[in-house]
Every structure is written in C-alpha cells, then in structure tokens.
Amino acid sequence: MKINYTITLEDYKEALRLHKNQTFGMRIGIFFTYRVLPILGIFILIYVAFKAFTQENDYAQNPPFGLIMPILFVFLPVIRNYLVRRQFDIAFPLTKTDRKVSADIDEERILSTIPGFSEGKFYWNAISGFAQNEKIVQFYLSSDRIIFIPISSLSPSQLAELGEIVARNLVRKEK
C-alpha cells in the first residue's frame, strides 16, 4: 500500500499530542508544566504586584530575581508553541523539501521517504509500538522516534488495509 501526503504543522502537533498521551507520567508532566505552572506564575505576579503597592515591599532590593520565574511560568505555553514550530521547521526544512512524504507499507516493511531528503526502511520487527487516534496513525521505532501518517490522507479502504497489516505483522515486545 503506497501513501503520499504532505506534512503540516497541525499534523505534527497532533502526532506529538498522541505521543505525549501514551503514558500517565507524560500526561501528568504536561498538565503540570503547561497548566499548573502558568497559573502559579499568575498568582505569584499578582502577589508581587499587591506587595509592590503596599508598604511591605520585599522585592524592592532585587525585583528581577523575584519576577523572572513567575514570568517564565506564565509564558511556558507560548515558549512551547514556539519550540514545537521551530522543531518542525528543523525536521522538515522547507528549503530542502516541500514536506511531501511517501510511505510504502506491506507485509515485510515500512518504507518512509521524503523525496530528495531522506529514506528509511524499517522491517516489522524493528517497529516497537503503534498508536492511533482519530487524526493520526503512528509507528514507534523507539520510545522517542516515530513515523506518523495523517488519517486524512488515507481512504477508508487504505485505513482498513493498514489495520489488517498492523494486526498481522506488528511484533509485540515483552517488557
């Protein structure tokens, strides 16, 4: 089965989202880093502002030290979005490729090609895992290397065929 598709930033973000939702520890880390810390930063900034407008100003001697961490906490989601976009641009440079990907999946292997840039041939025994949601199908080469395919680029028959191929060929790893 041959699949041709163009990788977009939204597909890349969805693949990262699916990857990060695979374990409970990752979900807790993401929740803490991008929900709890920004809220904590806002509360600390409100506290510092309240103290600055009262006579009990503890931050007068070294205000930058007291403000750096809360400001960083508040901007963590913005920093993360910037880093994800930058990582996407580095992984799929527009100057070297037009972000078109070709995947050829059969009973023997997965052949993933970014024309003019890279090609990878992975036999089924090298695939360590599989994950799927309503938008992305991804194959794990290791715990932090994935091949992902947007479901929007698959026809219903291709999706069914892919499910059958995965069910027959994916080697379950014992932990």
C-alpha atoms as a printed R data frame, in Angstrom:
    type eleno elety resid chain resno       x      y      z
1   ATOM     1    CA   MET     A     1   0.000  0.000  0.000
2   ATOM     2    CA   LYS     A     2   1.511  3.309 -1.069
3   ATOM     3    CA   ILE     A     3   0.513  6.542  0.672
4   ATOM     4    CA   ASN     A     4   1.514 10.055 -0.404
5   ATOM     5    CA   TYR     A     5   0.826 13.016  1.850
6   ATOM     6    CA   THR     A     6   2.091 16.428  2.844
7   ATOM     7    CA   ILE     A     7   3.133 17.010  6.442
8   ATOM     8    CA   THR     A     8   1.635 20.106  8.033
9   ATOM     9    CA   LEU     A     9   2.380 21.757 11.355
10  ATOM    10    CA   GLU     A    10  -1.061 20.716 12.619
11  ATOM    11    CA   ASP     A    11  -0.356 17.057 11.764
12  ATOM    12    CA   TYR     A    12   2.988 17.315 13.553
13  ATOM    13    CA   LYS     A    13   1.354 18.834 16.654
14  ATOM    14    CA   GLU     A    14  -1.294 16.101 16.649
15  ATOM    15    CA   ALA     A    15   1.413 13.403 16.421
16  ATOM    16    CA   LEU     A    16   3.208 14.973 19.393
17  ATOM    17    CA   ARG     A    17  -0.076 15.159 21.299
18  ATOM    18    CA   LEU     A    18  -0.782 11.478 20.646
19  ATOM    19    CA   HIS     A    19   2.774 10.564 21.637
20  ATOM    20    CA   LYS     A    20   2.580 12.501 24.900
21  ATOM    21    CA   ASN     A    21  -0.747 10.892 25.824
22  ATOM    22    CA   GLN     A    22   0.685  7.361 25.693
23  ATOM    23    CA   THR     A    23   1.750  7.195 29.357
24  ATOM    24    CA   PHE     A    24   0.250  8.531 32.557
25  ATOM    25    CA   GLY     A    25   3.562 10.107 33.628
26  ATOM    26    CA   MET     A    26   3.784 12.126 30.418
27  ATOM    27    CA   ARG     A    27   0.197 13.339 30.847
28  ATOM    28    CA   ILE     A    28   0.897 14.456 34.413
29  ATOM    29    CA   GLY     A    29   4.107 16.216 33.328
30  ATOM    30    CA   ILE     A    30   2.343 18.069 30.519
31  ATOM    31    CA   PHE     A    31  -0.537 19.044 32.810
32  ATOM    32    CA   PHE     A    32   1.818 20.317 35.498
33  ATOM    33    CA   THR     A    33   4.150 22.153 33.120
34  ATOM    34    CA   TYR     A    34   1.556 23.827 30.905
35  ATOM    35    CA   ARG     A    35  -1.401 24.251 33.267
36  ATOM    36    CA   VAL     A    36  -0.246 24.372 36.898
37  ATOM    37    CA   LEU     A    37   2.968 26.383 36.485
38  ATOM    38    CA   PRO     A    38   1.386 29.197 34.403
39  ATOM    39    CA   ILE     A    39  -1.438 29.547 36.957
40  ATOM    40    CA   LEU     A    40   1.127 29.554 39.771
41  ATOM    41    CA   GLY     A    41   3.100 32.213 37.883
42  ATOM    42    CA   ILE     A    42  -0.003 34.403 37.564
43  ATOM    43    CA   PHE     A    43  -0.702 34.097 41.295
44  ATOM    44    CA   ILE     A    44   2.910 34.966 42.153
45  ATOM    45    CA   LEU     A    45   2.792 38.012 39.840
46  ATOM    46    CA   ILE     A    46  -0.467 39.153 41.488
47  ATOM    47    CA   TYR     A    47   1.131 38.703 44.912
48  ATOM    48    CA   VAL     A    48   4.228 40.680 43.862
49  ATOM    49    CA   ALA     A    49   2.048 43.469 42.414
50  ATOM    50    CA   PHE     A    50  -0.021 43.556 45.605
51  ATOM    51    CA   LYS     A    51   3.139 43.768 47.719
52  ATOM    52    CA   ALA     A    52   4.568 46.493 45.471
53  ATOM    53    CA   PHE     A    53   1.523 48.704 46.061
54  ATOM    54    CA   THR     A    54   1.604 48.253 49.811
55  ATOM    55    CA   GLN     A    55   4.234 49.496 52.204
56  ATOM    56    CA   GLU     A    56   5.541 45.931 52.757
57  ATOM    57    CA   ASN     A    57   7.650 45.797 49.608
58  ATOM    58    CA   ASP     A    58  10.024 42.845 49.993
59  ATOM    59    CA   TYR     A    59  11.019 42.946 46.309
60  ATOM    60    CA   ALA     A    60  12.484 46.466 46.292
61  ATOM    61    CA   GLN     A    61  16.047 45.233 46.771
62  ATOM    62    CA   ASN     A    62  16.084 42.691 43.943
63  ATOM    63    CA   PRO     A    63  12.952 42.903 41.754
64  ATOM    64    CA   PRO     A    64  14.284 40.966 38.729
65  ATOM    65    CA   PHE     A    65  15.031 37.899 40.837
66  ATOM    66    CA   GLY     A    66  11.505 37.858 42.197
67  ATOM    67    CA   LEU     A    67   9.928 38.277 38.754
68  ATOM    68    CA   ILE     A    68  11.960 36.054 36.429
69  ATOM    69    CA   MET     A    69  10.435 32.703 37.435
70  ATOM    70    CA   PRO     A    70   6.774 33.813 37.550
71  ATOM    71    CA   ILE     A    71   7.082 35.482 34.141
72  ATOM    72    CA   LEU     A    72   8.755 32.352 32.762
73  ATOM    73    CA   PHE     A    73   5.950 30.203 34.219
74  ATOM    74    CA   VAL     A    74   3.289 32.402 32.615
75  ATOM    75    CA   PHE     A    75   4.954 32.222 29.203
76  ATOM    76    CA   LEU     A    76   5.650 28.446 29.193
77  ATOM    77    CA   PRO     A    77   2.774 27.653 26.768
78  ATOM    78    CA   VAL     A    78   3.971 30.366 24.355
79  ATOM    79    CA   ILE     A    79   7.552 29.120 24.593
80  ATOM    80    CA   ARG     A    80   6.390 25.546 23.969
81  ATOM    81    CA   ASN     A    81   4.449 26.549 20.836
82  ATOM    82    CA   TYR     A    82   7.498 28.395 19.528
83  ATOM    83    CA   LEU     A    83   9.759 25.397 20.190
84  ATOM    84    CA   VAL     A    84   7.351 22.953 18.506
85  ATOM    85    CA   ARG     A    85   7.188 25.184 15.419
86  ATOM    86    CA   ARG     A    86  10.981 25.501 15.383
87  ATOM    87    CA   GLN     A    87  11.409 21.740 15.796
88  ATOM    88    CA   PHE     A    88   9.004 21.169 12.875
89  ATOM    89    CA   ASP     A    89  10.939 23.607 10.685
90  ATOM    90    CA   ILE     A    90  14.220 21.874 11.547
91  ATOM    91    CA   ALA     A    91  12.833 18.364 10.970
92  ATOM    92    CA   PHE     A    92  11.159 19.291  7.673
93  ATOM    93    CA   PRO     A    93  13.122 22.205  6.196
94  ATOM    94    CA   LEU     A    94  11.109 23.948  3.509
95  ATOM    95    CA   THR     A    95  14.276 24.943  1.644
96  ATOM    96    CA   LYS     A    96  15.319 21.298  1.140
97  ATOM    97    CA   THR     A    97  11.950 19.632  0.700
98  ATOM    98    CA   ASP     A    98   8.355 20.549  0.019
99  ATOM    99    CA   ARG     A    99   7.238 18.419  3.035
100 ATOM   100    CA   LYS     A   100   5.751 15.727  0.853
101 ATOM   101    CA   VAL     A   101   6.165 12.242  2.270
102 ATOM   102    CA   SER     A   102   5.690  8.854  0.689
103 ATOM   103    CA   ALA     A   103   5.066  5.745  2.781
104 ATOM   104    CA   ASP     A   104   5.008  2.267  1.328
105 ATOM   105    CA   ILE     A   105   3.664 -0.291  3.795
106 ATOM   106    CA   ASP     A   106   3.490 -4.006  3.073
107 ATOM   107    CA   GLU     A   107   3.840 -7.377  4.817
108 ATOM   108    CA   GLU     A   108   7.629 -7.051  5.024
109 ATOM   109    CA   ARG     A   109   8.430 -3.467  5.946
110 ATOM   110    CA   ILE     A   110   7.578  0.216  6.099
111 ATOM   111    CA   LEU     A   111   9.417  2.420  3.629
112 ATOM   112    CA   SER     A   112   9.183  6.105  4.507
113 ATOM   113    CA   THR     A   113  10.569  8.629  2.026
114 ATOM   114    CA   ILE     A   114  10.892 12.392  1.980
115 ATOM   115    CA   PRO     A   115  11.886 12.852 -1.686
116 ATOM   116    CA   GLY     A   116  15.310 14.416 -2.128
117 ATOM   117    CA   PHE     A   117  15.950 14.460  1.616
118 ATOM   118    CA   SER     A   118  15.756 11.064  3.346
119 ATOM   119    CA   GLU     A   119  14.545  7.499  3.103
120 ATOM   120    CA   GLY     A   120  14.053  4.933  5.832
121 ATOM   121    CA   LYS     A   121  13.327  1.244  5.519
122 ATOM   122    CA   PHE     A   122  12.001 -0.389  8.688
123 ATOM   123    CA   TYR     A   123  11.157 -4.059  8.983
124 ATOM   124    CA   TRP     A   124   8.258 -5.006 11.208
125 ATOM   125    CA   ASN     A   125  10.494 -6.471 13.905
126 ATOM   126    CA   ALA     A   126  12.081 -3.009 14.269
127 ATOM   127    CA   ILE     A   127   8.712 -1.372 14.979
128 ATOM   128    CA   SER     A   128   8.376 -1.228 18.775
129 ATOM   129    CA   GLY     A   129   4.837  0.117 19.009
130 ATOM   130    CA   PHE     A   130   1.759  1.501 17.349
131 ATOM   131    CA   ALA     A   131  -0.706  4.241 18.318
132 ATOM   132    CA   GLN     A   132  -3.734  5.728 16.614
133 ATOM   133    CA   ASN     A   133  -6.383  8.335 17.285
134 ATOM   134    CA   GLU     A   134  -8.976  9.942 15.026
135 ATOM   135    CA   LYS     A   135  -6.365 12.083 13.224
136 ATOM   136    CA   ILE     A   136  -3.001 10.276 13.271
137 ATOM   137    CA   VAL     A   137  -1.525  6.792 12.908
138 ATOM   138    CA   GLN     A   138   1.980  6.429 14.260
139 ATOM   139    CA   PHE     A   139   4.580  3.703 14.385
140 ATOM   140    CA   TYR     A   140   7.241  3.752 17.095
141 ATOM   141    CA   LEU     A   141  10.800  2.967 16.052
142 ATOM   142    CA   SER     A   142  11.921  3.623 19.627
143 ATOM   143    CA   SER     A   143  10.457  5.444 22.598
144 ATOM   144    CA   ASP     A   144  11.215  8.828 21.016
145 ATOM   145    CA   ARG     A   145  11.295  8.139 17.244
146 ATOM   146    CA   ILE     A   146   8.064  7.870 15.316
147 ATOM   147    CA   ILE     A   147   6.713  7.641 11.800
148 ATOM   148    CA   PHE     A   148   3.296  9.239 11.583
149 ATOM   149    CA   ILE     A   149   0.650  9.247  8.901
150 ATOM   150    CA   PRO     A   150  -2.349 11.608  8.957
151 ATOM   151    CA   ILE     A   151  -5.583  9.647  8.707
152 ATOM   152    CA   SER     A   152  -6.958 12.380  6.422
153 ATOM   153    CA   SER     A   153  -4.516 11.164  3.753
154 ATOM   154    CA   LEU     A   154  -5.917  7.619  3.895
155 ATOM   155    CA   SER     A   155  -9.024  6.377  2.142
156 ATOM   156    CA   PRO     A   156 -11.363  4.152  4.201
157 ATOM   157    CA   SER     A   157 -10.108  1.076  2.323
158 ATOM   158    CA   GLN     A   158  -6.467  2.048  2.958
159 ATOM   159    CA   LEU     A   159  -7.213  2.562  6.641
160 ATOM   160    CA   ALA     A   160  -8.806 -0.878  6.868
161 ATOM   161    CA   GLU     A   161  -5.895 -2.444  4.980
162 ATOM   162    CA   LEU     A   162  -3.416 -0.683  7.265
163 ATOM   163    CA   GLY     A   163  -5.225 -2.042 10.323
164 ATOM   164    CA   GLU     A   164  -5.033 -5.578  8.918
165 ATOM   165    CA   ILE     A   165  -1.333 -5.265  8.062
166 ATOM   166    CA   VAL     A   166  -0.537 -3.934 11.539
167 ATOM   167    CA   ALA     A   167  -2.563 -6.682 13.232
168 ATOM   168    CA   ARG     A   168  -0.722 -9.381 11.256
169 ATOM   169    CA   ASN     A   169   2.799 -8.013 11.397
170 ATOM   170    CA   LEU     A   170   3.415 -5.941 14.483
171 ATOM   171    CA   VAL     A   171   5.663 -7.937 16.793
172 ATOM   172    CA   ARG     A   172   4.641 -7.476 20.417
173 ATOM   173    CA   LYS     A   173   7.634 -6.658 22.610
174 ATOM   174    CA   GLU     A   174   7.760 -8.172 26.093
175 ATOM   175    CA   LYS     A   175   8.666 -5.671 28.784
